[in-house]
Amino acid sequence: MKITDVKLTKIDLGSRPVAWQDATFTETSLTFSLTQIFTDDGLTGIAPSGNSQELIEGPLKDMIIGEDPMYMEKIWNKLYSGWCHPASSGWEIRALSAIDIALWDLNGKILNQPVYKLLGGDRDRVPAYVGGGYYAEGKSIQDLQEEMMEYIGMGYKAVKMKIGRLSITEDIERVKAVRDAVGPAITLMVDANHAYTSAQAILFGRKVEELDIFWYEEPVPATDYEGCAAVKNALDIPIATGENEYLRWGFKDLINHRAVDIVQADPAICGGFTEWKKIAALATSNNLKLAPHGGGNIGAHAVASLPEGLNVETYPGLRAAGAKVMNFFEIEDGYIVLPKSPGLGLEIDWDFFK
């Protein structure tokens, strides 16, 4: 079997009814990206990710046409060593990641096995949480409480909310209101999206420690390892970070600085499943858990592949644009039930896609 073509398609799903905001970013549009790898045997691998058509259908495609798709390490190293290097930008690594994920889906179809089993296979159910609680113009604290309760009504046992866009005092009140609404039995996480200095992050953390926060995500910029270590050492709340880190070498530095408790390497960002396995080896050798940032349709396979996989992020609310194009895994009592079908187990609505 040989690779014959690579394609990236982006679908513009229009404008959001209400723009969503985290601490540092505002998004107004809805898009869906799909990377496809075609073979001469008629099998196609897909990844619900991808950024640059110029890169994916250009130099990356050119390097893998004619390759046997089962030579995963060979292909990854050819893409990275022949075109990238350790100083490559995250934009380039994201493009490589999409191709790698599509290759894992393709290999699952070749071998008639789901990706999480090919990655190692630990279980077929993983805890899920909602990445929600975004800011929006005119959104009140009551609106935020109702949003979180809606997720709980869907069967979720864990929710995450954004902080960092408003003053520390205002965001403390928002977190308190959510904890009051969801009650003590629901897991609650907060995500600052690198909004704070280490001093600000410590101040905020100390004010919410009593609210039983499961983790405190990206309190400082991703490159500030020393600052993140200072926050980690000052608080009892576990620090989760890594969604904006790339490749095993970046995670080695993050981990060696003792700046993280929960490693959030995202296969769609960090270098694909092939690289995620190496990052997982670094994390687990330091007795750390892994909780991939990003869409659960990819992250669930990573988490289910090893005992140290913690949980999976999902977006049933503001960021569920992809649900119009592909199915989402079944949620049962707060868990994602992974599919038994080969590859990623994703079903694309091709009529809608076209």
C-alpha positions as YAML, in Angstrom:
chain: A
units: angstrom
residues:
- id: 1
  name: MET
  ca: [0.00, 0.00, 0.00]
- id: 2
  name: LYS
  ca: [1.26, 3.47, -0.92]
- id: 3
  name: ILE
  ca: [0.17, 7.02, -0.10]
- id: 4
  name: THR
  ca: [-1.18, 8.72, -3.22]
- id: 5
  name: ASP
  ca: [-2.52, 12.08, -2.06]
- id: 6
  name: VAL
  ca: [-3.00, 14.41, 0.92]
- id: 7
  name: LYS
  ca: [-5.77, 16.98, 1.19]
- id: 8
  name: LEU
  ca: [-6.88, 19.61, 3.69]
- id: 9
  name: THR
  ca: [-10.42, 20.98, 3.51]
- id: 10
  name: LYS
  ca: [-11.72, 23.81, 5.66]
- id: 11
  name: ILE
  ca: [-15.44, 24.49, 5.92]
- id: 12
  name: ASP
  ca: [-16.66, 27.96, 6.85]
- id: 13
  name: LEU
  ca: [-19.72, 27.40, 9.04]
- id: 14
  name: GLY
  ca: [-20.50, 31.09, 9.39]
- id: 15
  name: SER
  ca: [-20.46, 33.54, 12.26]
- id: 16
  name: ARG
  ca: [-21.16, 32.69, 15.86]
- id: 17
  name: PRO
  ca: [-24.44, 34.09, 17.20]
- id: 18
  name: VAL
  ca: [-22.41, 35.46, 20.13]
- id: 19
  name: ALA
  ca: [-18.62, 35.82, 20.03]
- id: 20
  name: TRP
  ca: [-16.84, 33.73, 22.67]
- id: 21
  name: GLN
  ca: [-13.89, 35.04, 24.61]
- id: 22
  name: ASP
  ca: [-11.26, 33.65, 26.93]
- id: 23
  name: ALA
  ca: [-8.77, 35.79, 28.83]
- id: 24
  name: THR
  ca: [-6.80, 36.87, 25.77]
- id: 25
  name: PHE
  ca: [-8.67, 35.89, 22.62]
- id: 26
  name: THR
  ca: [-12.01, 36.50, 20.90]
- id: 27
  name: GLU
  ca: [-13.46, 34.22, 18.22]
- id: 28
  name: THR
  ca: [-16.44, 35.13, 16.06]
- id: 29
  name: SER
  ca: [-16.43, 32.46, 13.34]
- id: 30
  name: LEU
  ca: [-17.19, 28.75, 13.06]
- id: 31
  name: THR
  ca: [-14.92, 26.47, 11.02]
- id: 32
  name: PHE
  ca: [-14.23, 22.77, 10.57]
- id: 33
  name: SER
  ca: [-10.97, 21.36, 9.21]
- id: 34
  name: LEU
  ca: [-10.42, 17.87, 7.82]
- id: 35
  name: THR
  ca: [-7.09, 16.39, 6.72]
- id: 36
  name: GLN
  ca: [-7.30, 13.32, 4.48]
- id: 37
  name: ILE
  ca: [-4.62, 10.87, 3.35]
- id: 38
  name: PHE
  ca: [-5.45, 8.70, 0.34]
- id: 39
  name: THR
  ca: [-3.90, 5.38, -0.69]
- id: 40
  name: ASP
  ca: [-3.74, 3.22, -3.80]
- id: 41
  name: ASP
  ca: [-5.80, 0.54, -1.99]
- id: 42
  name: GLY
  ca: [-8.75, 2.88, -1.61]
- id: 43
  name: LEU
  ca: [-8.45, 3.37, 2.15]
- id: 44
  name: THR
  ca: [-8.46, 6.95, 3.47]
- id: 45
  name: GLY
  ca: [-7.18, 8.25, 6.78]
- id: 46
  name: ILE
  ca: [-8.77, 11.34, 8.30]
- id: 47
  name: ALA
  ca: [-7.99, 13.82, 11.05]
- id: 48
  name: PRO
  ca: [-10.50, 16.45, 12.27]
- id: 49
  name: SER
  ca: [-7.69, 19.00, 12.39]
- id: 50
  name: GLY
  ca: [-5.33, 20.92, 10.15]
- id: 51
  name: ASN
  ca: [-4.24, 24.50, 9.73]
- id: 52
  name: SER
  ca: [-2.29, 25.39, 6.59]
- id: 53
  name: GLN
  ca: [-3.32, 24.12, 3.17]
- id: 54
  name: GLU
  ca: [-0.09, 25.52, 1.79]
- id: 55
  name: LEU
  ca: [1.99, 23.34, 4.11]
- id: 56
  name: ILE
  ca: [-0.15, 20.20, 4.24]
- id: 57
  name: GLU
  ca: [-0.76, 20.01, 0.48]
- id: 58
  name: GLY
  ca: [2.71, 21.35, -0.30]
- id: 59
  name: PRO
  ca: [6.06, 20.28, 1.22]
- id: 60
  name: LEU
  ca: [4.57, 17.77, 3.67]
- id: 61
  name: LYS
  ca: [2.53, 16.00, 1.01]
- id: 62
  name: ASP
  ca: [5.48, 15.93, -1.39]
- id: 63
  name: MET
  ca: [7.63, 14.11, 1.15]
- id: 64
  name: ILE
  ca: [5.20, 11.26, 1.84]
- id: 65
  name: ILE
  ca: [3.73, 10.49, -1.59]
- id: 66
  name: GLY
  ca: [4.66, 6.89, -2.38]
- id: 67
  name: GLU
  ca: [5.46, 5.95, 1.23]
- id: 68
  name: ASP
  ca: [4.02, 2.89, 2.96]
- id: 69
  name: PRO
  ca: [1.63, 4.44, 5.55]
- id: 70
  name: MET
  ca: [2.47, 1.80, 8.16]
- id: 71
  name: TYR
  ca: [6.02, 3.11, 8.53]
- id: 72
  name: MET
  ca: [4.89, 5.69, 11.07]
- id: 73
  name: GLU
  ca: [8.23, 6.54, 12.68]
- id: 74
  name: LYS
  ca: [9.95, 6.75, 9.31]
- id: 75
  name: ILE
  ca: [7.32, 9.15, 7.98]
- id: 76
  name: TRP
  ca: [7.30, 11.32, 11.12]
- id: 77
  name: ASN
  ca: [11.08, 11.67, 11.11]
- id: 78
  name: LYS
  ca: [11.12, 12.33, 7.39]
- id: 79
  name: LEU
  ca: [8.60, 15.15, 7.80]
- id: 80
  name: TYR
  ca: [10.38, 16.62, 10.81]
- id: 81
  name: SER
  ca: [14.03, 16.14, 9.91]
- id: 82
  name: GLY
  ca: [13.64, 16.83, 6.21]
- id: 83
  name: TRP
  ca: [11.70, 20.03, 6.59]
- id: 84
  name: CYS
  ca: [11.55, 21.09, 10.24]
- id: 85
  name: HIS
  ca: [14.05, 21.33, 13.06]
- id: 86
  name: PRO
  ca: [13.76, 21.95, 16.84]
- id: 87
  name: ALA
  ca: [13.30, 25.69, 16.29]
- id: 88
  name: SER
  ca: [10.39, 25.24, 13.90]
- id: 89
  name: SER
  ca: [7.28, 27.26, 14.59]
- id: 90
  name: GLY
  ca: [4.20, 25.81, 16.20]
- id: 91
  name: TRP
  ca: [2.29, 26.52, 12.99]
- id: 92
  name: GLU
  ca: [4.48, 24.04, 11.15]
- id: 93
  name: ILE
  ca: [4.23, 21.42, 13.90]
- id: 94
  name: ARG
  ca: [0.42, 21.69, 13.86]
- id: 95
  name: ALA
  ca: [0.46, 20.86, 10.15]
- id: 96
  name: LEU
  ca: [2.70, 17.85, 10.78]
- id: 97
  name: SER
  ca: [0.37, 16.80, 13.63]
- id: 98
  name: ALA
  ca: [-2.69, 16.68, 11.38]
- id: 99
  name: ILE
  ca: [-0.93, 14.39, 8.91]
- id: 100
  name: ASP
  ca: [0.29, 12.12, 11.70]
- id: 101
  name: ILE
  ca: [-3.20, 11.79, 13.21]
- id: 102
  name: ALA
  ca: [-4.67, 10.95, 9.80]
- id: 103
  name: LEU
  ca: [-1.98, 8.28, 9.39]
- id: 104
  name: TRP
  ca: [-2.95, 6.70, 12.72]
- id: 105
  name: ASP
  ca: [-6.59, 6.66, 11.59]
- id: 106
  name: LEU
  ca: [-5.47, 5.04, 8.34]
- id: 107
  name: ASN
  ca: [-3.37, 2.43, 10.15]
- id: 108
  name: GLY
  ca: [-6.34, 1.59, 12.36]
- id: 109
  name: LYS
  ca: [-8.39, 0.96, 9.24]
- id: 110
  name: ILE
  ca: [-5.62, -1.16, 7.71]
- id: 111
  name: LEU
  ca: [-5.37, -3.30, 10.86]
- id: 112
  name: ASN
  ca: [-9.09, -3.12, 11.72]
- id: 113
  name: GLN
  ca: [-8.36, -1.76, 15.20]
- id: 114
  name: PRO
  ca: [-9.26, 1.51, 16.99]
- id: 115
  name: VAL
  ca: [-6.41, 3.96, 17.48]
- id: 116
  name: TYR
  ca: [-6.43, 3.77, 21.28]
- id: 117
  name: LYS
  ca: [-5.58, 0.06, 21.06]
- id: 118
  name: LEU
  ca: [-2.79, 0.71, 18.58]
- id: 119
  name: LEU
  ca: [-1.39, 3.34, 20.95]
- id: 120
  name: GLY
  ca: [-1.26, 0.79, 23.78]
- id: 121
  name: GLY
  ca: [-4.78, 0.17, 24.99]
- id: 122
  name: ASP
  ca: [-5.68, 0.58, 28.65]
- id: 123
  name: ARG
  ca: [-9.50, 0.96, 28.64]
- id: 124
  name: ASP
  ca: [-12.44, 1.90, 26.46]
- id: 125
  name: ARG
  ca: [-14.08, 4.50, 28.75]
- id: 126
  name: VAL
  ca: [-12.44, 7.74, 29.88]
- id: 127
  name: PRO
  ca: [-13.69, 10.61, 32.07]
- id: 128
  name: ALA
  ca: [-14.83, 13.66, 30.13]
- id: 129
  name: TYR
  ca: [-15.20, 17.29, 31.09]
- id: 130
  name: VAL
  ca: [-16.69, 20.35, 29.42]
- id: 131
  name: GLY
  ca: [-14.42, 23.16, 28.28]
- id: 132
  name: GLY
  ca: [-16.91, 25.97, 28.79]
- id: 133
  name: GLY
  ca: [-17.54, 29.04, 30.91]
- id: 134
  name: TYR
  ca: [-16.35, 31.46, 28.25]
- id: 135
  name: TYR
  ca: [-16.87, 35.18, 28.47]
- id: 136
  name: ALA
  ca: [-19.37, 36.88, 26.19]
- id: 137
  name: GLU
  ca: [-20.77, 40.41, 25.90]
- id: 138
  name: GLY
  ca: [-23.72, 40.80, 28.23]
- id: 139
  name: LYS
  ca: [-23.20, 37.39, 29.87]
- id: 140
  name: SER
  ca: [-24.14, 37.58, 33.54]
- id: 141
  name: ILE
  ca: [-23.04, 35.41, 36.44]
- id: 142
  name: GLN
  ca: [-26.50, 33.86, 36.41]
- id: 143
  name: ASP
  ca: [-26.04, 33.03, 32.72]
- id: 144
  name: LEU
  ca: [-22.74, 31.38, 33.58]
- id: 145
  name: GLN
  ca: [-24.36, 29.33, 36.34]
- id: 146
  name: GLU
  ca: [-27.15, 28.21, 34.02]
- id: 147
  name: GLU
  ca: [-24.62, 27.21, 31.35]
- id: 148
  name: MET
  ca: [-22.76, 25.00, 33.81]
- id: 149
  name: MET
  ca: [-25.96, 23.41, 35.04]
- id: 150
  name: GLU
  ca: [-26.91, 22.66, 31.45]
- id: 151
  name: TYR
  ca: [-23.70, 20.65, 31.05]
- id: 152
  name: ILE
  ca: [-24.43, 18.73, 34.21]
- id: 153
  name: GLY
  ca: [-27.86, 18.01, 32.79]
- id: 154
  name: MET
  ca: [-26.09, 16.40, 29.81]
- id: 155
  name: GLY
  ca: [-24.49, 13.90, 32.17]
- id: 156
  name: TYR
  ca: [-21.12, 15.54, 32.77]
- id: 157
  name: LYS
  ca: [-19.50, 15.31, 36.20]
- id: 158
  name: ALA
  ca: [-16.73, 17.83, 35.51]
- id: 159
  name: VAL
  ca: [-16.70, 21.38, 34.08]
- id: 160
  name: LYS
  ca: [-14.08, 23.99, 33.33]
- id: 161
  name: MET
  ca: [-14.50, 27.75, 33.21]
- id: 162
  name: LYS
  ca: [-12.46, 30.68, 31.94]
- id: 163
  name: ILE
  ca: [-10.78, 33.27, 34.15]
- id: 164
  name: GLY
  ca: [-8.33, 36.11, 33.53]
- id: 165
  name: ARG
  ca: [-10.29, 38.53, 31.34]
- id: 166
  name: LEU
  ca: [-11.86, 40.47, 34.20]
- id: 167
  name: SER
  ca: [-10.30, 41.73, 37.41]
- id: 168
  name: ILE
  ca: [-9.15, 39.15, 39.93]
- id: 169
  name: THR
  ca: [-11.96, 40.22, 42.28]
- id: 170
  name: GLU
  ca: [-14.62, 39.79, 39.59]
- id: 171
  name: ASP
  ca: [-13.30, 36.41, 38.49]
- id: 172
  name: ILE
  ca: [-13.17, 35.15, 42.06]
- id: 173
  name: GLU
  ca: [-16.88, 35.98, 42.33]
- id: 174
  name: ARG
  ca: [-17.56, 34.09, 39.10]
- id: 175
  name: VAL
  ca: [-15.75, 30.99, 40.37]
- id: 176
  name: LYS
  ca: [-17.58, 31.13, 43.69]
- id: 177
  name: ALA
  ca: [-20.91, 31.44, 41.88]
- id: 178
  name: VAL
  ca: [-20.18, 28.40, 39.72]
- id: 179
  name: ARG
  ca: [-19.14, 26.32, 42.72]
- id: 180
  name: ASP
  ca: [-22.34, 27.34, 44.50]
- id: 181
  name: ALA
  ca: [-24.40, 26.38, 41.46]
- id: 182
  name: VAL
  ca: [-22.84, 22.97, 40.68]
- id: 183
  name: GLY
  ca: [-22.33, 21.89, 44.28]
- id: 184
  name: PRO
  ca: [-19.41, 20.08, 45.95]
- id: 185
  name: ALA
  ca: [-19.73, 16.79, 44.05]
- id: 186
  name: ILE
  ca: [-18.93, 18.25, 40.61]
- id: 187
  name: THR
  ca: [-15.29, 18.58, 39.55]
- id: 188
  name: LEU
  ca: [-14.46, 22.23, 38.79]
- id: 189
  name: MET
  ca: [-11.41, 23.50, 36.89]
- id: 190
  name: VAL
  ca: [-10.31, 27.04, 36.01]
- id: 191
  name: ASP
  ca: [-8.37, 28.16, 32.92]
- id: 192
  name: ALA
  ca: [-6.49, 31.48, 32.79]
- id: 193
  name: ASN
  ca: [-5.18, 31.09, 29.22]
- id: 194
  name: HIS
  ca: [-1.79, 32.53, 30.29]
- id: 195
  name: ALA
  ca: [-3.31, 35.83, 31.44]
- id: 196
  name: TYR
  ca: [-1.35, 36.43, 34.65]
- id: 197
  name: THR
  ca: [2.08, 37.21, 35.98]
- id: 198
  name: SER
  ca: [3.24, 34.67, 38.54]
- id: 199
  name: ALA
  ca: [2.39, 37.09, 41.38]
- id: 200
  name: GLN
  ca: [-1.13, 37.65, 40.04]
- id: 201
  name: ALA
  ca: [-1.61, 33.94, 39.48]
- id: 202
  name: ILE
  ca: [-0.59, 33.12, 43.04]
- id: 203
  name: LEU
  ca: [-2.91, 35.80, 44.42]
- id: 204
  name: PHE
  ca: [-5.86, 34.42, 42.46]
- id: 205
  name: GLY
  ca: [-5.03, 30.84, 43.34]
- id: 206
  name: ARG
  ca: [-4.90, 31.52, 47.07]
- id: 207
  name: LYS
  ca: [-8.32, 33.16, 46.91]
- id: 208
  name: VAL
  ca: [-9.98, 30.12, 45.29]
- id: 209
  name: GLU
  ca: [-8.12, 27.24, 46.95]
- id: 210
  name: GLU
  ca: [-10.97, 26.78, 49.41]
- id: 211
  name: LEU
  ca: [-13.38, 26.11, 46.52]
- id: 212
  name: ASP
  ca: [-11.89, 22.68, 45.76]
- id: 213
  name: ILE
  ca: [-10.46, 23.50, 42.34]
- id: 214
  name: PHE
  ca: [-9.36, 20.32, 40.56]
- id: 215
  name: TRP
  ca: [-6.75, 22.15, 38.48]
- id: 216
  name: TYR
  ca: [-5.55, 25.64, 37.62]
- id: 217
  name: GLU
  ca: [-4.76, 25.79, 33.90]
- id: 218
  name: GLU
  ca: [-2.16, 27.93, 32.15]
- id: 219
  name: PRO
  ca: [-1.83, 30.53, 34.92]
- id: 220
  name: VAL
  ca: [1.15, 32.22, 33.18]
- id: 221
  name: PRO
  ca: [2.55, 32.36, 29.62]
- id: 222
  name: ALA
  ca: [3.55, 28.96, 28.27]
- id: 223
  name: THR
  ca: [7.22, 29.94, 27.93]
- id: 224
  name: ASP
  ca: [7.52, 31.14, 31.54]
- id: 225
  name: TYR
  ca: [8.65, 27.87, 33.10]
- id: 226
  name: GLU
  ca: [10.15, 29.57, 36.16]
- id: 227
  name: GLY
  ca: [6.99, 31.60, 36.76]
- id: 228
  name: CYS
  ca: [4.79, 28.52, 36.42]
- id: 229
  name: ALA
  ca: [7.01, 26.62, 38.84]
- id: 230
  name: ALA
  ca: [6.66, 29.47, 41.32]
- id: 231
  name: VAL
  ca: [2.86, 29.29, 41.07]
- id: 232
  name: LYS
  ca: [2.92, 25.51, 41.44]
- id: 233
  name: ASN
  ca: [5.12, 25.69, 44.52]
- id: 234
  name: ALA
  ca: [2.99, 28.39, 46.16]
- id: 235
  name: LEU
  ca: [-0.40, 26.65, 45.81]
- id: 236
  name: ASP
  ca: [-2.11, 23.42, 46.75]
- id: 237
  name: ILE
  ca: [-4.12, 23.43, 43.50]
- id: 238
  name: PRO
  ca: [-2.56, 21.22, 40.80]
- id: 239
  name: ILE
  ca: [-1.19, 23.14, 37.82]
- id: 240
  name: ALA
  ca: [-2.21, 21.95, 34.33]
- id: 241
  name: THR
  ca: [-0.38, 23.28, 31.30]
- id: 242
  name: GLY
  ca: [1.16, 22.27, 27.98]
- id: 243
  name: GLU
  ca: [-1.50, 22.99, 25.35]
- id: 244
  name: ASN
  ca: [0.81, 25.58, 23.79]
- id: 245
  name: GLU
  ca: [3.93, 23.43, 24.01]
- id: 246
  name: TYR
  ca: [5.39, 21.53, 21.07]
- id: 247
  name: LEU
  ca: [7.44, 18.37, 20.69]
- id: 248
  name: ARG
  ca: [9.18, 16.24, 23.32]
- id: 249
  name: TRP
  ca: [12.00, 18.74, 23.79]
- id: 250
  name: GLY
  ca: [9.66, 21.51, 24.89]
- id: 251
  name: PHE
  ca: [7.91, 19.18, 27.31]
- id: 252
  name: LYS
  ca: [11.26, 17.99, 28.65]
- id: 253
  name: ASP
  ca: [12.08, 21.58, 29.61]
- id: 254
  name: LEU
  ca: [8.62, 22.14, 31.12]
- id: 255
  name: ILE
  ca: [8.82, 18.97, 33.20]
- id: 256
  name: ASN
  ca: [12.45, 19.46, 34.24]
- id: 257
  name: HIS
  ca: [11.53, 22.90, 35.61]
- id: 258
  name: ARG
  ca: [8.94, 21.16, 37.84]
- id: 259
  name: ALA
  ca: [6.41, 23.61, 36.45]
- id: 260
  name: VAL
  ca: [3.50, 21.21, 35.86]
- id: 261
  name: ASP
  ca: [1.36, 18.64, 37.67]
- id: 262
  name: ILE
  ca: [-0.93, 17.65, 34.78]
- id: 263
  name: VAL
  ca: [0.54, 17.55, 31.27]
- id: 264
  name: GLN
  ca: [-1.86, 18.86, 28.62]
- id: 265
  name: ALA
  ca: [-0.05, 17.80, 25.46]
- id: 266
  name: ASP
  ca: [-2.56, 17.96, 22.59]
- id: 267
  name: PRO
  ca: [-1.87, 15.48, 19.76]
- id: 268
  name: ALA
  ca: [-3.24, 17.99, 17.24]
- id: 269
  name: ILE
  ca: [-0.67, 20.58, 18.37]
- id: 270
  name: CYS
  ca: [2.36, 18.83, 19.87]
- id: 271
  name: GLY
  ca: [3.33, 16.61, 16.93]
- id: 272
  name: GLY
  ca: [0.57, 14.04, 16.50]
- id: 273
  name: PHE
  ca: [0.03, 10.72, 18.26]
- id: 274
  name: THR
  ca: [3.52, 9.58, 17.34]
- id: 275
  name: GLU
  ca: [5.09, 12.44, 19.29]
- id: 276
  name: TRP
  ca: [2.44, 12.33, 22.03]
- id: 277
  name: LYS
  ca: [3.59, 8.81, 22.93]
- id: 278
  name: LYS
  ca: [7.12, 10.11, 23.51]
- id: 279
  name: ILE
  ca: [5.84, 13.05, 25.57]
- id: 280
  name: ALA
  ca: [3.73, 10.60, 27.58]
- id: 281
  name: ALA
  ca: [6.88, 8.59, 28.33]
- id: 282
  name: LEU
  ca: [8.54, 11.73, 29.70]
- id: 283
  name: ALA
  ca: [5.49, 12.60, 31.79]
- id: 284
  name: THR
  ca: [4.91, 9.15, 33.23]
- id: 285
  name: SER
  ca: [8.60, 8.70, 34.06]
- id: 286
  name: ASN
  ca: [8.15, 11.78, 36.27]
- id: 287
  name: ASN
  ca: [4.96, 10.37, 37.83]
- id: 288
  name: LEU
  ca: [2.72, 12.92, 36.09]
- id: 289
  name: LYS
  ca: [-0.79, 12.50, 34.67]
- id: 290
  name: LEU
  ca: [-1.79, 13.48, 31.13]
- id: 291
  name: ALA
  ca: [-4.98, 15.31, 30.14]
- id: 292
  name: PRO
  ca: [-4.84, 16.40, 26.47]
- id: 293
  name: HIS
  ca: [-6.16, 19.81, 25.61]
- id: 294
  name: GLY
  ca: [-8.62, 20.01, 22.74]
- id: 295
  name: GLY
  ca: [-11.30, 17.99, 21.04]
- id: 296
  name: GLY
  ca: [-12.29, 14.73, 22.66]
- id: 297
  name: ASN
  ca: [-12.56, 12.85, 19.38]
- id: 298
  name: ILE
  ca: [-8.75, 12.88, 19.26]
- id: 299
  name: GLY
  ca: [-7.85, 13.20, 22.94]
- id: 300
  name: ALA
  ca: [-9.97, 10.24, 24.07]
- id: 301
  name: HIS
  ca: [-7.76, 7.83, 22.12]
- id: 302
  name: ALA
  ca: [-4.65, 9.21, 23.81]
- id: 303
  name: VAL
  ca: [-6.11, 9.07, 27.32]
- id: 304
  name: ALA
  ca: [-7.50, 5.56, 26.84]
- id: 305
  name: SER
  ca: [-4.12, 4.26, 25.72]
- id: 306
  name: LEU
  ca: [-2.33, 4.32, 29.09]
- id: 307
  name: PRO
  ca: [-3.15, 4.20, 32.83]
- id: 308
  name: GLU
  ca: [-1.82, 7.71, 33.44]
- id: 309
  name: GLY
  ca: [-4.39, 9.24, 31.08]
- id: 310
  name: LEU
  ca: [-6.53, 11.47, 33.32]
- id: 311
  name: ASN
  ca: [-9.49, 12.90, 31.39]
- id: 312
  name: VAL
  ca: [-10.66, 14.38, 28.09]
- id: 313
  name: GLU
  ca: [-11.78, 17.86, 27.11]
- id: 314
  name: THR
  ca: [-15.01, 18.22, 25.11]
- id: 315
  name: TYR
  ca: [-16.93, 21.18, 23.71]
- id: 316
  name: PRO
  ca: [-20.68, 20.51, 23.62]
- id: 317
  name: GLY
  ca: [-21.50, 24.20, 23.82]
- id: 318
  name: LEU
  ca: [-19.81, 27.20, 22.23]
- id: 319
  name: ARG
  ca: [-17.21, 25.28, 20.21]
- id: 320
  name: ALA
  ca: [-19.36, 22.40, 18.91]
- id: 321
  name: ALA
  ca: [-19.17, 23.49, 15.28]
- id: 322
  name: GLY
  ca: [-17.68, 20.15, 14.28]
- id: 323
  name: ALA
  ca: [-20.80, 18.34, 15.48]
- id: 324
  name: LYS
  ca: [-22.50, 19.53, 12.30]
- id: 325
  name: VAL
  ca: [-19.95, 17.64, 10.22]
- id: 326
  name: MET
  ca: [-19.04, 14.55, 12.25]
- id: 327
  name: ASN
  ca: [-20.40, 12.44, 15.06]
- id: 328
  name: PHE
  ca: [-19.22, 12.88, 18.63]
- id: 329
  name: PHE
  ca: [-18.44, 9.93, 20.89]
- id: 330
  name: GLU
  ca: [-21.17, 8.77, 23.22]
- id: 331
  name: ILE
  ca: [-21.20, 10.21, 26.76]
- id: 332
  name: GLU
  ca: [-22.36, 7.91, 29.54]
- id: 333
  name: ASP
  ca: [-22.48, 9.12, 33.15]
- id: 334
  name: GLY
  ca: [-19.64, 11.57, 32.58]
- id: 335
  name: TYR
  ca: [-17.48, 9.18, 30.54]
- id: 336
  name: ILE
  ca: [-16.65, 9.02, 26.85]
- id: 337
  name: VAL
  ca: [-17.30, 5.56, 25.47]
- id: 338
  name: LEU
  ca: [-14.73, 4.95, 22.76]
- id: 339
  name: PRO
  ca: [-15.89, 3.35, 19.52]
- id: 340
  name: LYS
  ca: [-15.02, -0.21, 18.59]
- id: 341
  name: SER
  ca: [-14.77, 0.72, 14.92]
- id: 342
  name: PRO
  ca: [-11.30, 0.97, 13.33]
- id: 343
  name: GLY
  ca: [-9.17, 4.09, 13.32]
- id: 344
  name: LEU
  ca: [-10.51, 7.15, 15.11]
- id: 345
  name: GLY
  ca: [-14.05, 5.81, 14.72]
- id: 346
  name: LEU
  ca: [-15.31, 9.07, 13.24]
- id: 347
  name: GLU
  ca: [-18.25, 9.24, 10.87]
- id: 348
  name: ILE
  ca: [-18.32, 12.25, 8.56]
- id: 349
  name: ASP
  ca: [-21.65, 13.57, 7.29]
- id: 350
  name: TRP
  ca: [-20.44, 13.81, 3.71]
- id: 351
  name: ASP
  ca: [-23.66, 15.34, 2.44]
- id: 352
  name: PHE
  ca: [-23.30, 18.23, 4.88]
- id: 353
  name: PHE
  ca: [-19.56, 18.33, 4.24]
- id: 354
  name: LYS
  ca: [-20.14, 18.81, 0.50]
...
